[in-house]
Amino acid sequence: MVNQQTIETNKKTLIMGMSPLWFLLCGIVIMVAAYMGILPKNLIGGFAVCMFIGSALSFVANKISFIKNTIGGVAAIAFTCAILNHFHVFPENLIETVEGFVGGNTSFITFYISGLICGSLLGIDRNLLIKAGSRYFVPLTAGIIGAYALAGIVGQIAGIGWKESILYIAAPIMGGGTGGGAIPMSEMYGTVLGIGNEAVFSKIYPAVTLGGITSLVFAGGINSLGKKRPSLSGNGVLMKGFTMAESEAYEEEDSMNLTDLGMGLFISSVFFIFGRILGHFVPVIHYYAFIIVTVALAKITGIVPKKMELAATKWYSFLVKNFTLALMAGVGITMISIQGIIDILSPMYLIVCVATVVGGVLGAGFIGQLVNFYFIESAVTAGLCMSNVGGNGDVAILSASERMNLMPFAQISSRLGGALVLIIQSFLIRILAS
């Protein structure tokens, strides 16, 4: 009988569930077509080339400990693709296909974001939201204010300017990563400013990555602080006198079927369209904000049947598991300008990124104490889990701080906290950019 360790080892050698040899053969077919100039410029070509490049780079990146434990394989995909594109490694046919797939009429990004927003919010435990949600938003909001304030002050002193520091450094860092933060934020900014999403994304994405790295470093440091100052730490318990309730158990594999995936896609699409309808009547607020608010209210009120919630959650999980790597490859090829990053990076820029994380930690930690939270746990969840690189960053932050049991609150930060930043920015971009 094959033991469990052997099975796990075999899984680690698979790419997209197939052997490396078969994966490579499939990739050769795709790349030959691209270099021949006959890669189809449609969904088939876009999915194929982005899934191949993203999965291949992820497989390699996760074999390198430094990358895996710092910026993560997902971020490495985007930067690697951007670098390869910068040095003209990809043929023109491939670039055109990916451009049409990611941001053209196909708009794979919009397709991905709709499922991510709807499924991730409906997947949060309702009882957890009701019991601790309103109180938790106090340090979370304080963390955002602290991050914006310190970034603005330091940015003004550093010569970057307080407006630029808040809009293009602090907000992206606190916005919940790439898929649910930087990408919709770049679309939001682009719409208001009347410029291409690609230009905006290239400007804000470096801050997301640098903020994530800084947050990971701070996670280890704040864990050490908790050991030296026990009075500041709840040893993994967020609220004094509070025991975290177990999250609802979603029997995804057993309870869901292929029909339910279709239901999840449909539900996500309807919420997305409903947000567009509301945005049409109140154009001053970006429609992403309406999508977020309506889905969150639906979850809190329990108006959506459990079966539909599960379907949306399963669709979200399916998207994240199968298409995140493809999305990051597409983003790297089409939306990240290496030259733009070179032009924008400077010691002062890095200092403002660090100031953003520090502001978030201090704001969340100190204000958290006012609502009976421990400083360390509040700073980690409402601070560092806001300034990391999203859901994947939550695992890294909580691992480094040795507080994995706080994952439900970390998810609230990444999902609802990131959503709150998007709502804030839908107003600020109009006010500060005018």
Buried (B, 14 or more C-beta within 10 A) or exposed (E): EEEEEEEEEEEEEEBBEEEEEEBEEBBEEBBEBBBEEEBEBEEEBBBBBBBBBBBBBBBBBBEEEEBBEBBBBBBBBBBBBBBBBBEEEBBEBBBBBBBBBBBBEBBBBBBBBBBBBBBBBBBBBBEBBEBBBEBBBBBBBBBBBBBBBBBBBBBBBBEBEBBBBBBBBBBBBBBBBBBBBBBBBBBBBBBBEEEEBBBBBBBBBBBBBBBBBBBBBBBBEBBEBBEEEEEBBBEBBBBEEBEBEEBBEBEBEEEBEEEBBEBBBBBBBEBBEBBEEBBEEEEEBBBBBBBBBBBBEBBBEEEBEEEBBBBBBBBBBBBBEBBBBBBBBBBBBBBBBBEBBEEBEEEBBBBBBBBBBBBBBBBBBBBBBEBEBBBBBBBBBBBBBBBBBBBBBBBBBBBBBBBEBBBBBBBBBBBBBBBBBBBBBBEBBBEEEE
